[in-house]
């Protein structure tokens, strides 16, 4: 039986997490697949996937949000097949940034100008959909470092927006 990998949190800060991966077996490991999950505004789960080559590994994941819970899952790719999943939870330190204040204004039937307040020098994600279910499962999205963006939409539809 292939055991799951051991995920050990080495350190964490306001915008990064460092962790190590190892296996407690003599089975040859060719690499790992790691998923990092977090929830955006309780509506949208985000994920970042890392593919890591080699048997032992220490990884640092940067560009994270302060005071946000993250779930890290990993499995090993071995000569006998894939291992079961391991999970670990960690919350970044610091103070979570305030939510931006969003304003959306229709320019015409197919374009909406979105603008918001918030800190400079960060990346903003804009999510929009025609229902809460679509907003959670598969919204349209765009990213920008600006405080505004024009998004194209379908005519004769009502949209929900998050930034």
Long-range contacts (C-beta under 8 A, 24 or more apart in sequence): 2-27, 2-76, 2-78, 2-80, 2-81, 2-82, 2-83, 2-84, 3-83, 3-84, 4-74, 4-75, 4-76, 4-83, 4-84, 4-85, 4-86, 5-32, 5-74, 5-75, 5-76, 5-83, 5-86, 6-86, 7-72, 7-74, 7-86, 7-87, 7-88, 8-88, 9-88, 9-90, 10-58, 12-90, 12-91, 12-92, 12-93, 13-92, 13-93, 13-94, 14-64, 14-66, 14-67, 14-92, 14-93, 14-94, 15-62, 15-63, 15-64, 15-65, 15-66, 15-92, 15-94, 16-60, 16-61, 16-62, 16-63, 16-64, 16-92, 17-60, 17-61, 17-64, 17-70, 17-72, 17-90, 17-92, 18-58, 18-59, 18-60, 18-61, 19-58, 19-59, 19-61, 19-72, 19-88, 20-56, 20-57, 20-58, 20-59, 21-52, 21-56, 21-57, 21-58, 21-59, 21-74, 21-76, 22-55, 22-56, 22-57, 23-55, 23-76, 23-78, 23-83, 27-78, 27-79, 27-80, 28-55, 28-78, 28-79, 29-54, 29-55, 29-76, 29-77, 29-78, 30-54, 30-55, 30-77, 30-78, 30-79, 31-76, 31-77, 32-57, 32-74, 32-75, 32-76, 32-77, 33-74, 33-75, 33-77, 34-59, 34-72, 34-73, 34-74, 35-72, 35-73, 35-74, 36-61, 36-70, 36-71, 36-72, 37-70, 37-71, 37-72, 37-73, 38-64, 38-65, 38-68, 38-69, 38-70, 38-71, 39-69, 40-125, 40-127, 40-162, 41-99, 41-162, 43-127, 43-132, 43-135, 43-136, 43-162, 44-127, 44-135, 44-136, 44-139, 44-162, 45-136, 63-123, 64-92, 65-92, 65-96, 65-97, 66-92, 66-93, 66-94, 66-95, 66-96, 66-97, 67-91, 67-92, 67-93, 67-94, 67-95, 67-96, 68-92, 68-96, 97-122, 100-124, 100-163, 102-161, 102-162, 102-163, 104-159, 104-161, 107-150, 109-155, 109-156, 110-152, 110-153, 110-154, 110-155, 111-150, 111-151, 111-152, 111-153, 112-150, 112-151, 112-153, 112-159, 112-161, 113-148, 113-149, 113-150, 114-148, 114-149, 114-150, 114-151, 114-161, 114-163, 115-147, 115-148, 116-147, 116-148, 116-163, 117-147, 118-147, 118-163, 121-145, 124-163, 125-163, 126-151, 126-161, 126-162, 126-163, 127-161, 127-162, 127-163, 128-153, 128-159, 128-160, 128-161, 128-162, 129-159, 129-160, 130-157, 130-158, 130-159, 130-160, 131-160, 132-160, 135-160, 135-162
